[in-house]
Amino acid sequence: MLETVRWITAEGKVLAGFEEGLALLPGKLRIIDQTKLPKELVYLELDDIDEIVAAIQRLSVRGAPAIGCAAALGLAAAAQHVDADFEAKVEILADQLAASRPTAVNLFWALERCLSHLRRCDKNHLQELLREALAILEEDIQMCQSIGKHGAPLIEEGMGILTHCNAGALATGDFGTALSPMYVAHEAGRKFTVYSDETRPLNQGSRLTAWELHQSGVDVVTICDNMAAQVMKEGKIDLVIVGSDRIAANGDAANKIGTYGVAVLAKHHGIPFYVAAPTSTLDASLAHGGLIPIEIRDAAEVGAAEGVRVYNPAFDVTPSELIAGIITENGLHKPPYNFG
Ligand SMILES: CSC[C@H]1O[C@H](OP(=O)(O)O)[C@H](O)[C@@H]1O
């Protein structure tokens, strides 16, 4: 996957990062601009909090775990430009980041982890914040690798696997969640085909998932979202694995719009439907998925006739009874789910 590189700052401090993914440079957050993929691989180096917030809002950096990591790293980068009233100003920076998108709980989890760590420190606040932000990134990568190990046994030789949106390396610190078991199975030499839903309206599936998997040599077929039923009916799909942006205590899982429809189709066709996510995506404070805040995005993303109204929810919630298992870094959880 992506190669780890390290930057030595002027003060001799080592900052870890990934040359082609999320990284913390001295005073800057470095990301791939995912709005440009797959045509261009463009890196952005952002040192201003408004730029970082805007990058999250326009999905230059996207995917629940990646949003959490980017928020933590972005907070650390922006904090390096704070000259006085450090703790108060960092809280304000964190509030700005928290307002960027409402559904991925990883964003709020990562920011609160950084702030509560700072509140426990009585000195070296900036260094402690840098250290905590880098720990969040490194742990996310390890969690995704573990998800891959726990999920890979589900993938048998010759399977057709459907996925929706992008829950790959681009959506995390590295390796991905839904795609991580596919990478592990591919590395083990198993042959299978991934059917990647285009995922309207922003096409994360055709632009990002297909690109990632193809780059890694995994056999991938792009389909339009409205073809999922037909490929299932034709017997091409043996398994569905998707990511998630927030999972409630009872296992109801929010994910990219269209996921719920895939789950209903999978149920109808007797195909097992799995969700893969790190525990930083679990929200035990919510009893069920009806309490998950769903982001409504700009009408312009859908494209409609002039003057015609548009409804553009970015996520939907799959009820736990449609989910055969939830794969986290701790293992494969079976229903009934109780993450509370
Ligand atoms: C690994 S979680 C990825 C998750 O996030 C995506 O949403 P967005 O592209 O709007 O950030 C989508 O729901 C993916 O499944």
The ligand as a Tripos MOL2 file, in Angstrom:
@<TRIPOS>MOLECULE
LIG
   15    15     1     0     0
SMALL
NO_CHARGES

@<TRIPOS>ATOM
      1 C1        -14.3860    4.0720    5.5250 C.3       1 LIG1
      2 S1        -15.7690    5.0060    5.8070 S.3       1 LIG1
      3 C2        -16.1220    5.5810    4.2110 C.3       1 LIG1
      4 C3        -17.5240    6.0730    4.1280 C.3       1 LIG1
      5 O1        -17.5410    7.5080    4.0360 O.3       1 LIG1
      6 C4        -18.1740    7.8290    2.8160 C.3       1 LIG1
      7 O2        -18.8770    9.0260    2.8490 O.3       1 LIG1
      8 P1        -18.2150   10.3400    2.1520 P.3       1 LIG1
      9 O3        -17.6260    9.8900    0.8480 O.co2     1 LIG1
     10 O4        -19.4020   11.2710    2.0110 O.co2     1 LIG1
     11 O5        -17.1970   10.8330    3.1460 O.co2     1 LIG1
     12 C5        -19.0940    6.6710    2.5630 C.3       1 LIG1
     13 O6        -20.2120    6.6890    3.3940 O.3       1 LIG1
     14 C6        -18.1600    5.5390    2.8960 C.3       1 LIG1
     15 O7        -18.7310    4.3070    3.0730 O.3       1 LIG1
@<TRIPOS>BOND
     1     1     2 1
     2     2     3 1
     3     3     4 1
     4     4     5 1
     5     4    14 1
     6     5     6 1
     7     6     7 1
     8     6    12 1
     9     7     8 1
    10     8     9 2
    11     8    10 1
    12     8    11 1
    13    12    13 1
    14    12    14 1
    15    14    15 1
@<TRIPOS>SUBSTRUCTURE
     1 LIG1         1 GROUP 0 **** ****
